């Protein structure tokens, strides 16, 4: 970034302003991936006669345009020009800037336009080093300027530098770079050859269904940008569809859970479940010991207890509930209820044995005696108060 000096009017009413256009030193540029690269502008490159010659009479624009300045668009985009007298001054490059457009002149006089930013292309030398105590990653070489843009105060410090590179496969072993000293920079720039050859091979570019003529190298940049955009769009759509799928799955689970809850609360189903449980317990009692506890046991646990009682070697680990239930039904069908030992049968046998014992031990009955009644069948005595 460089600033403007005190302007003066020309005889035509234009503004002629002394200015510093650019400088030497280490500049930071932000790459597309967000990383920062420190690029050195060495004096021997910045002050090279051939490089300074490209600034002489260069067009001046209001902010950075979205394309290179060429004979076909200079009338539309140019608001003035740089003087022919471009020279080094310390670490800076000095020249005069003439602003010819009425609106731009008013913007300068109001203070809305106070700083300058060069648009240029260069070749990157990937050789790191140190310049005046500052480390750098690469060196800018063969600098060729295209235009100088007017911008507001603190323009460069407020925004993001732009660097559009051409891959080595497209332009030799070293990257060609189009540089802007400030923000609000070119969103698209045509990369010229390092020697300053501005001949352009025009091609037709289709962007979202619209055909437009563009220089071949610009078309390549368009294609890369569109591919990147489309890839990002496909990824975003995929993520959206995945989220929608997950949401639909959760909604389906909620519907199923509500249906299961409603079914579980259905009185008829509850009655059927109670009856089924009671029948299962009664079946199990035909096999299991009288003191077996059924409280808290699932149907699977009851099935396994019965199967292991009937066959100690049965292997049920890893078997499905359906398999265990079918095995239970099969074995229970072969159990003889008349020979099964149950708690109720045990009680009946105990009662019968008790009754027979009492009867057999009775003394010979007298003809006048009352029939013998066991104590547990006698009514309780009632005491009367006198």
Secondary structure, DSSP 8 states (H G I E B T S, - for coil): -EEEEEEEE-TTS-EEEEEEEEE-EEEEEE-TTS-EEEEEE-HHHHT-HHHHHTTTT-EEEES--SS---TTTHHHHEEEEE-S--EEETTEEEEEEEE--HHHHHHHHHTS--EEEEEEEEEEE---EEETTEEESEEEEEEEEEEEEEE-TTHHHHS---EEEE-HHHH-SS-EEEEESSSS--SS-----TT------EEEEEETTEEEEEEHHHHHHHHHHHHHHHHHHHHHHHHHHHHHHHHHHHHHHHHHHHHHHHHHT-HHHHHHHHHHHHHHHHHHHTTS-TT---TT--HHHHHHHHHHHH-TT---TT--HHHHHHHHHHHHTT--TTT---HHHHHHHHHHHHHHHHHHT-----TTS-----GGGS--------
